[in-house]
């Protein structure tokens, strides 16, 4: 009888993930046993402490380079860099989620099961404390993202995809106001996400079939086996190309790349704004972290086959995001199409055939995450008696009503437009440079042209804020609480510092750009 050998597990390398998932389970117990009046403080403190503890473990493991749990998890430079980015951005998002002084009771519904637009719904919107289940859901999502960027086989990646997607589907439905819009957003996200997950899983099955028959190896979906199969499999290449296409659909859906972007504007608009910011920053880091690992580790040998297709997707994504952003009349939808266009720029970095492309993409993810969280922090402050005023016509004259926050938002929009001395300029340079060096000038030209188009909607908002007279419908800017102020300050300072002195983070990303196989 063969002796069963259990895989070795490096618990120190897995500590960040274990901390976040353990905090999520503790959060569930807090909901069961802690009095309602204390839950908000306890849950927020638990979530923030868990993020800080996990970030500490990431820093301590900076020199770790290993594959553990039988090849399921890879701990290398990109894993640790992206995990650190997710945790830092998640801490900022938790500050926005925990804010309760901007709107009495917070941004979340007090009772999830209340019927939308009913008398009970109107009563809960007037100031009952929001439900605190959002914290364990958020920490579960963060834990799933940490696994997602570290996954070294396709099945582990699929499980991580579901671990962080399912909480997000729920979180999108929990907005305090505009309940029908919030529930519609969650349903669209869930339905389309389920289809994308099915494509991903079917792609896993096809790739598994392709790896059968490789000399000296058993069939499998770990990235080392897939890499060997791409170079030396007797199976039909149709299995490989079909499997790659289906895996790409699942990952590009999460990255909000065209033509798999259609959920993005509706979900960004309907979800609670702190959750929108969390998705725009952290989910994008997770999605592109997985794309980097899949296409630079598993399918690297098929680069000549997938680069033209993904390049066309990148150009389409940039074009769709830039052109449709021009037509938007809602600030959250405008930021959604901006996010789509930025996904196209990030794909340029993913397709760059060098380690500089990996490091540039990772730098871009961090820089964009800080800026977009700061942008949504400002959106939470512009409000009237009915909640957030997101229609662009309501922002006319805001510069005269509140010049400080209009100035902050102007700076963030200029960063999105890629103006020099902001992180948007240095991050675009970081992804376009390696692509140009790698002979992909057509992608860079498309990126530059669409960036010029995308600057128009940003500048239109700036002109509306500063050169229009405030009217009766111009909303006020709420005085931010300490949590929102902290998140906004971190985002703005990071956007400025990464534009003026990007070298430390660029050097860190460059040193962390090597994958292990």
C-alpha positions as CSV (number, residue, x, y, z in Angstrom):
1,X,0.0,0.0,0.0
2,X,1.4,3.4,-1.0
3,X,1.8,5.8,1.9
4,X,-0.2,9.0,1.7
5,X,2.1,12.0,1.7
6,X,0.6,15.3,2.7
7,X,2.0,18.4,1.1
8,X,4.3,20.6,3.1
9,X,2.8,23.9,4.2
10,X,4.7,27.1,4.8
11,X,2.4,28.8,7.3
12,X,4.6,31.9,7.6
13,X,4.3,32.5,3.9
14,X,0.5,32.0,4.1
15,X,0.1,34.2,7.2
16,X,-1.4,37.3,5.5
17,X,-4.2,35.2,4.0
18,X,-4.8,33.2,7.2
19,X,-5.0,36.4,9.2
20,X,-7.6,38.0,6.9
21,X,-9.7,34.8,6.7
22,X,-9.4,34.3,10.5
23,X,-10.6,37.9,11.0
24,X,-13.5,37.3,8.7
25,X,-14.6,34.3,10.8
26,X,-14.1,36.3,14.0
27,X,-16.3,39.0,12.5
28,X,-19.1,36.4,12.0
29,X,-18.8,35.6,15.7
30,X,-18.9,39.3,16.6
31,X,-22.2,39.6,14.8
32,X,-23.6,36.7,16.9
33,X,-22.3,37.6,20.4
34,X,-21.4,41.4,20.6
35,X,-24.3,43.8,21.5
36,X,-25.5,45.8,18.5
37,X,-24.4,49.2,19.9
38,X,-20.8,48.0,20.0
39,X,-20.5,46.1,16.8
40,X,-19.5,48.9,14.5
41,X,-16.5,49.9,16.6
42,X,-15.5,46.3,17.2
43,X,-15.9,45.2,13.6
44,X,-14.1,48.2,12.1
45,X,-11.2,47.8,14.7
46,X,-11.0,44.1,14.0
47,X,-10.9,44.6,10.2
48,X,-8.2,47.3,10.3
49,X,-6.1,45.4,12.8
50,X,-6.2,42.3,10.6
51,X,-5.2,44.4,7.6
52,X,-2.3,45.9,9.5
53,X,-1.2,42.5,10.8
54,X,-1.4,40.9,7.4
55,X,0.6,43.8,5.9
56,X,3.2,43.4,8.6
57,X,3.6,39.7,7.6
58,X,3.9,40.6,4.0
59,X,6.8,43.0,4.8
60,X,8.5,40.4,7.0
61,X,8.3,37.9,4.1
62,X,9.8,40.3,1.6
63,X,12.7,37.9,0.8
64,X,10.5,34.7,0.6
65,X,10.5,32.9,-2.7
66,X,8.8,29.5,-2.6
67,X,6.0,27.3,-3.8
68,X,3.9,25.7,-1.1
69,X,0.8,23.5,-0.4
70,X,1.8,21.1,-3.1
71,X,2.3,23.7,-5.8
72,X,-1.0,25.5,-5.1
73,X,0.4,28.8,-3.8
74,X,3.5,30.7,-5.1
75,X,5.1,33.2,-2.8
76,X,7.4,35.5,-4.9
77,X,8.0,39.1,-5.7
78,X,4.8,39.8,-7.6
79,X,2.7,37.9,-5.0
80,X,4.1,40.0,-2.1
81,X,4.0,43.3,-3.9
82,X,0.4,42.8,-5.0
83,X,-0.7,41.5,-1.6
84,X,0.8,44.5,0.0
85,X,-0.9,46.8,-2.5
86,X,-4.3,45.1,-1.9
87,X,-3.9,45.4,1.9
88,X,-2.9,49.1,1.8
89,X,-5.7,50.0,-0.6
90,X,-8.1,47.8,1.5
91,X,-7.2,49.8,4.6
92,X,-8.2,53.0,2.8
93,X,-11.4,51.5,1.6
94,X,-12.2,50.3,5.2
95,X,-11.9,53.9,6.4
96,X,-14.5,54.9,3.8
97,X,-16.7,51.9,4.7
98,X,-16.5,52.8,8.4
99,X,-17.4,56.5,8.1
100,X,-20.7,57.3,9.8
101,X,-20.5,61.1,10.4
102,X,-20.9,62.2,6.7
103,X,-24.3,60.4,6.6
104,X,-26.0,59.5,9.8
105,X,-25.8,55.7,10.1
106,X,-23.3,55.3,7.3
107,X,-23.6,54.4,3.7
108,X,-25.2,51.0,4.2
109,X,-28.8,49.9,4.7
110,X,-29.8,49.2,8.4
111,X,-31.7,46.0,7.5
112,X,-30.9,44.2,4.3
113,X,-34.2,42.4,4.0
114,X,-36.3,45.6,4.1
115,X,-38.5,46.1,1.0
116,X,-37.1,48.8,-1.3
117,X,-39.1,52.0,-1.5
118,X,-41.4,50.9,1.4
119,X,-42.2,53.0,4.5
120,X,-39.8,50.8,6.5
121,X,-37.1,51.6,3.9
122,X,-37.7,55.3,4.2
123,X,-37.5,55.1,7.9
124,X,-34.2,53.2,7.9
125,X,-32.8,55.7,5.4
126,X,-33.3,58.6,7.9
127,X,-30.5,57.5,10.2
128,X,-30.7,54.1,11.7
129,X,-27.2,52.6,12.1
130,X,-26.1,50.6,9.1
131,X,-25.6,46.9,9.3
132,X,-22.2,45.7,10.4
133,X,-22.1,42.5,8.4
134,X,-20.3,44.5,5.7
135,X,-17.0,44.1,7.7
136,X,-16.7,40.3,7.7
137,X,-17.9,40.3,4.0
138,X,-15.2,42.8,3.2
139,X,-12.5,40.8,5.0
140,X,-13.5,37.6,3.3
141,X,-13.2,39.5,-0.1
142,X,-9.7,40.8,0.9
143,X,-8.6,37.2,1.9
144,X,-9.9,35.9,-1.5
145,X,-7.9,38.5,-3.3
146,X,-4.7,37.7,-1.4
147,X,-5.1,34.0,-2.6
148,X,-6.0,35.1,-6.1
149,X,-2.7,36.9,-6.8
150,X,-0.7,34.0,-5.2
151,X,-2.5,31.1,-6.9
152,X,-0.1,28.8,-8.7
153,X,-2.7,26.5,-10.2
154,X,-6.0,27.2,-12.0
155,X,-8.3,25.4,-9.5
156,X,-6.9,27.4,-6.6
157,X,-7.3,30.6,-8.7
158,X,-11.0,29.6,-9.4
159,X,-11.7,29.0,-5.7
160,X,-10.1,32.4,-4.8
161,X,-12.2,34.0,-7.5
162,X,-15.4,32.8,-5.9
163,X,-14.2,33.6,-2.4
164,X,-13.8,37.3,-3.2
165,X,-16.6,37.6,-5.8
166,X,-19.5,36.3,-3.7
167,X,-19.1,38.9,-0.9
168,X,-18.8,41.6,-3.5
169,X,-22.2,40.6,-5.0
170,X,-23.8,41.0,-1.6
171,X,-22.0,44.3,-0.7
172,X,-23.2,45.9,-3.9
173,X,-26.8,45.4,-2.8
174,X,-26.5,47.1,0.6
175,X,-26.7,50.9,-0.3
176,X,-28.7,52.8,2.3
177,X,-30.5,55.0,-0.4
178,X,-31.6,54.1,-4.0
179,X,-32.3,50.6,-2.9
180,X,-33.7,49.4,-6.2
181,X,-30.7,50.7,-8.1
182,X,-28.4,49.0,-5.6
183,X,-30.2,45.7,-5.8
184,X,-30.3,45.9,-9.6
185,X,-26.6,46.5,-9.7
186,X,-25.9,43.5,-7.4
187,X,-28.2,41.2,-9.5
188,X,-26.5,42.2,-12.8
189,X,-23.0,41.7,-11.2
190,X,-24.0,38.3,-9.9
191,X,-25.6,37.0,-13.1
192,X,-22.8,38.2,-15.4
193,X,-20.1,37.1,-12.8
194,X,-21.7,33.6,-12.7
195,X,-21.3,33.4,-16.5
196,X,-17.7,34.6,-16.3
197,X,-16.9,32.0,-13.6
198,X,-18.4,29.3,-15.8
199,X,-16.2,30.3,-18.7
200,X,-13.2,30.3,-16.4
201,X,-14.0,26.8,-15.1
202,X,-14.6,25.4,-18.6
203,X,-11.3,26.9,-19.6
204,X,-9.6,25.0,-16.7
205,X,-11.1,21.7,-18.0
206,X,-9.8,22.3,-21.5
207,X,-6.3,23.2,-20.3
208,X,-6.3,20.1,-18.2
209,X,-7.1,18.0,-21.3
210,X,-4.3,19.8,-23.2
211,X,-1.7,18.8,-20.5
212,X,-2.5,15.1,-20.8
213,X,0.3,13.1,-22.4
214,X,3.2,15.4,-21.7
215,X,6.3,13.2,-21.5
216,X,7.4,12.7,-17.8
217,X,4.4,14.6,-16.3
218,X,0.9,13.8,-15.2
219,X,-1.9,15.9,-16.4
220,X,-2.6,18.9,-14.1
221,X,-3.5,22.6,-14.0
222,X,-0.6,23.8,-11.9
223,X,1.3,26.5,-13.9
224,X,4.6,24.4,-14.2
225,X,2.6,21.6,-15.9
226,X,0.8,24.0,-18.1
227,X,4.0,25.7,-19.1
228,X,5.6,22.4,-19.9
229,X,2.6,21.3,-22.0
230,X,2.6,24.6,-24.0
231,X,6.2,23.7,-25.1
232,X,5.8,19.9,-25.5
233,X,2.2,18.6,-25.6
234,X,1.0,16.1,-28.2
235,X,-2.6,17.2,-27.7
236,X,-4.4,19.4,-30.3
237,X,-3.5,23.1,-29.9
238,X,-7.3,23.8,-30.3
239,X,-7.6,22.7,-26.7
240,X,-4.9,25.2,-25.6
241,X,-6.3,28.2,-27.6
242,X,-9.9,27.5,-26.5
243,X,-8.8,27.0,-22.9
244,X,-6.8,30.2,-22.9
245,X,-9.7,32.2,-24.4
246,X,-12.1,31.0,-21.8
247,X,-9.7,31.7,-18.9
248,X,-9.1,35.1,-20.4
249,X,-12.9,35.8,-20.4
250,X,-13.2,35.1,-16.7
251,X,-10.2,37.2,-15.8
252,X,-11.0,40.1,-18.2
253,X,-14.5,40.3,-16.8
254,X,-13.1,41.0,-13.3
255,X,-10.6,43.5,-14.9
256,X,-13.5,45.3,-16.6
257,X,-12.0,45.0,-20.0
258,X,-14.2,45.3,-23.2
259,X,-16.2,43.6,-24.4
260,X,-16.7,42.1,-20.9
261,X,-17.2,45.5,-19.3
262,X,-21.0,46.0,-19.6
263,X,-21.6,45.4,-15.9
264,X,-19.2,48.1,-14.7
265,X,-21.1,51.4,-15.1
266,X,-24.3,50.0,-13.6
267,X,-22.6,48.3,-10.7
268,X,-20.3,51.4,-10.0
269,X,-23.4,53.6,-10.0
270,X,-25.7,51.4,-7.9
271,X,-23.3,50.0,-5.3
272,X,-22.6,52.0,-2.1
273,X,-19.8,54.4,-3.0
274,X,-17.2,53.0,-0.5
275,X,-17.7,49.6,-2.1
276,X,-17.4,51.1,-5.5
277,X,-14.0,52.5,-4.5
278,X,-13.0,49.2,-3.0
279,X,-13.8,47.4,-6.2
280,X,-12.2,50.0,-8.4
281,X,-8.9,49.7,-6.5
282,X,-8.6,46.3,-4.9
283,X,-10.5,44.1,-7.4
284,X,-8.5,45.6,-10.3
285,X,-5.2,44.8,-8.5
286,X,-6.4,41.2,-7.9
287,X,-7.6,40.8,-11.5
288,X,-4.4,42.1,-13.1
289,X,-2.3,40.2,-10.7
290,X,-3.9,37.0,-11.9
291,X,-3.6,38.0,-15.5
292,X,0.1,38.7,-15.1
293,X,0.7,35.3,-13.4
294,X,-1.4,33.3,-15.9
295,X,0.1,34.8,-19.1
296,X,3.7,35.3,-17.9
297,X,4.1,32.0,-16.1
298,X,1.6,29.4,-17.4
299,X,1.2,30.5,-21.1
300,X,4.4,32.4,-21.6
301,X,5.4,29.9,-24.4
302,X,2.3,30.9,-26.4
303,X,3.0,34.6,-26.3
304,X,3.1,34.9,-30.1
305,X,-0.4,33.4,-30.2
306,X,-2.2,35.4,-27.5
307,X,-0.5,38.8,-27.8
308,X,-2.4,39.9,-31.0
309,X,-5.8,38.9,-29.5
310,X,-5.2,40.5,-26.1
311,X,-3.7,43.5,-27.8
312,X,-6.9,44.0,-29.8
313,X,-8.9,43.6,-26.5
314,X,-6.7,46.3,-25.0
315,X,-7.3,48.7,-27.9
316,X,-11.0,48.1,-27.8
317,X,-11.1,48.6,-24.0
318,X,-9.2,51.9,-24.3
319,X,-11.5,53.1,-27.1
320,X,-14.8,52.0,-25.4
321,X,-13.8,53.5,-22.1
322,X,-12.6,56.8,-23.5
323,X,-15.4,57.4,-26.0
324,X,-18.3,56.4,-23.7
325,X,-16.9,58.4,-20.8
326,X,-17.5,61.5,-23.0
327,X,-21.3,60.8,-23.0
328,X,-21.8,60.3,-19.3
329,X,-23.9,62.5,-17.1
330,X,-23.3,60.8,-13.7
331,X,-20.0,61.1,-11.9
332,X,-19.9,57.5,-10.8
333,X,-20.6,56.2,-14.3
334,X,-17.9,58.6,-15.6
335,X,-15.4,57.1,-13.2
336,X,-16.6,53.6,-14.3
337,X,-15.8,54.3,-17.9
338,X,-12.5,55.8,-16.8
339,X,-11.8,52.5,-15.0
340,X,-12.5,50.6,-18.2
341,X,-10.1,52.8,-20.1
342,X,-7.4,52.3,-17.4
343,X,-7.9,48.5,-17.7
344,X,-6.9,48.9,-21.4
345,X,-3.7,50.8,-20.4
346,X,-2.9,48.1,-17.9
347,X,-3.3,45.4,-20.5
348,X,-0.6,47.2,-22.5
349,X,1.8,46.6,-19.5
350,X,0.6,43.0,-19.2
351,X,1.5,42.4,-22.9
352,X,5.0,44.0,-22.7
353,X,7.4,41.1,-23.2
354,X,9.8,41.9,-20.3
355,X,10.0,42.2,-16.6
356,X,9.7,46.0,-17.0
357,X,6.2,45.4,-18.2
358,X,5.4,43.5,-15.0
359,X,6.9,46.1,-12.8
360,X,5.2,49.0,-14.7
361,X,1.8,47.2,-14.4
362,X,2.2,46.7,-10.7
363,X,3.2,50.4,-10.2
364,X,0.2,51.5,-12.3
365,X,-2.1,49.4,-10.1
366,X,-0.9,51.0,-6.9
367,X,-0.9,54.6,-8.3
368,X,-4.4,54.2,-9.8
369,X,-5.8,52.6,-6.6
370,X,-4.8,55.6,-4.5
371,X,-6.2,58.1,-6.9
372,X,-9.5,56.3,-7.5
373,X,-10.2,55.8,-3.8
374,X,-9.5,59.5,-3.2
375,X,-12.0,60.3,-6.1
376,X,-14.7,58.3,-4.5
377,X,-14.0,59.8,-1.1
378,X,-14.8,63.2,-2.6
379,X,-18.0,61.8,-4.2
380,X,-19.3,60.7,-0.8
381,X,-19.0,64.3,0.4
382,X,-21.0,66.0,-2.3
383,X,-24.6,65.5,-1.1
384,X,-28.0,67.0,-0.5
385,X,-31.0,65.9,1.6
386,X,-31.5,62.8,-0.6
387,X,-27.9,61.6,-0.3
388,X,-25.0,61.8,-2.7
389,X,-25.5,64.2,-5.7
390,X,-23.9,62.3,-8.5
391,X,-25.5,63.9,-11.5
392,X,-22.9,66.1,-13.2
393,X,-25.3,69.0,-13.6
394,X,-25.4,69.2,-9.8
395,X,-21.6,69.7,-9.6
396,X,-21.8,73.0,-11.6
397,X,-20.4,75.9,-9.5
398,X,-19.0,73.5,-6.8
399,X,-15.6,75.3,-7.0
400,X,-17.2,78.5,-5.6
401,X,-19.3,76.7,-3.0
402,X,-16.4,74.6,-1.7
403,X,-13.1,75.6,-3.4
404,X,-10.9,73.2,-1.3
405,X,-12.7,70.0,-2.2
406,X,-13.3,71.1,-5.8
407,X,-9.5,71.7,-5.9
408,X,-8.8,68.3,-4.6
409,X,-11.1,66.6,-7.1
410,X,-9.6,68.7,-9.9
411,X,-6.1,67.4,-8.9
412,X,-7.4,63.8,-9.0
413,X,-9.0,64.3,-12.4
414,X,-5.8,65.8,-13.8
415,X,-4.0,62.7,-12.5
416,X,-6.5,60.5,-14.3
417,X,-5.8,62.5,-17.4
418,X,-2.0,61.8,-17.1
419,X,-0.9,65.4,-16.5
420,X,2.9,65.6,-15.5
421,X,3.8,65.8,-11.8
422,X,0.9,63.4,-11.0
423,X,0.9,59.6,-10.5
424,X,-1.2,59.3,-13.7
425,X,1.6,60.5,-15.9
426,X,4.4,58.3,-14.3
427,X,2.2,55.2,-14.3
428,X,1.3,55.6,-18.0
429,X,5.0,56.1,-18.8
430,X,5.8,53.0,-16.7
431,X,3.5,50.8,-18.9
432,X,4.0,52.5,-22.3
433,X,7.8,52.5,-22.1
434,X,8.3,48.7,-21.9
435,X,5.6,48.1,-24.6
436,X,7.5,50.5,-26.9
437,X,10.8,48.8,-26.2
438,X,9.1,45.4,-26.9
439,X,8.0,46.4,-30.4
440,X,4.4,47.1,-29.6
441,X,4.2,50.7,-30.8
442,X,0.6,50.2,-32.1
443,X,-0.6,49.7,-28.5
444,X,1.2,52.8,-27.3
445,X,-0.2,54.9,-30.1
446,X,-3.7,53.7,-29.3
447,X,-3.0,54.5,-25.6
448,X,-1.8,58.0,-26.3
449,X,-4.7,58.8,-28.6
450,X,-7.4,57.5,-26.3
451,X,-5.8,59.3,-23.4
452,X,-6.3,62.5,-25.3
453,X,-10.0,61.7,-25.8
454,X,-10.4,60.7,-22.2
455,X,-9.0,64.0,-21.0
456,X,-12.1,65.8,-22.4
457,X,-14.7,64.4,-19.8
458,X,-12.3,65.1,-17.0
459,X,-11.7,68.7,-18.1
460,X,-15.4,69.2,-18.7
461,X,-16.1,68.4,-15.0
462,X,-13.3,70.8,-14.0
463,X,-14.8,73.6,-16.1
464,X,-18.3,72.9,-14.7
465,X,-17.0,73.1,-11.1
466,X,-14.9,76.3,-11.6
467,X,-16.5,78.4,-14.4
468,X,-20.2,77.8,-13.7
469,X,-22.3,79.8,-11.2
470,X,-23.7,77.8,-8.3
471,X,-27.4,77.4,-8.6
472,X,-30.2,76.4,-6.3
473,X,-29.6,72.7,-7.0
474,X,-25.8,72.9,-6.4
475,X,-25.3,70.6,-3.4
476,X,-23.2,71.3,-0.3
477,X,-20.0,69.5,0.5
478,X,-20.4,67.6,3.8
479,X,-17.7,68.1,6.5
480,X,-15.8,64.8,6.3
481,X,-15.3,62.7,9.4
482,X,-11.9,61.6,10.6
483,X,-12.0,58.3,8.6
484,X,-12.9,59.9,5.3
485,X,-10.4,62.7,5.9
486,X,-7.6,60.2,6.5
487,X,-8.5,58.2,3.4
488,X,-8.7,61.3,1.3
489,X,-5.4,62.7,2.6
490,X,-3.6,59.4,2.0
491,X,-4.9,59.2,-1.6
492,X,-4.1,62.8,-2.5
493,X,-0.6,62.7,-1.0
494,X,0.2,59.3,-2.7
495,X,-1.0,60.7,-6.0
496,X,1.3,63.7,-5.7
497,X,4.3,61.8,-4.3
498,X,4.1,59.1,-7.0
499,X,4.0,61.8,-9.6
500,X,6.9,63.9,-8.2
501,X,9.2,61.1,-6.8
502,X,8.1,57.7,-8.2
503,X,11.6,56.1,-8.0
504,X,11.2,54.3,-4.6
505,X,8.0,52.5,-5.6
506,X,9.3,51.9,-9.2
507,X,12.5,50.4,-7.7
508,X,10.4,48.2,-5.4
509,X,8.2,47.0,-8.2
510,X,11.3,46.3,-10.4
511,X,12.9,44.3,-7.7
512,X,9.7,42.3,-7.2
513,X,9.0,41.6,-10.9
514,X,10.3,38.0,-11.1
515,X,8.0,35.1,-10.9
516,X,8.8,31.6,-9.5
517,X,7.8,28.5,-11.4
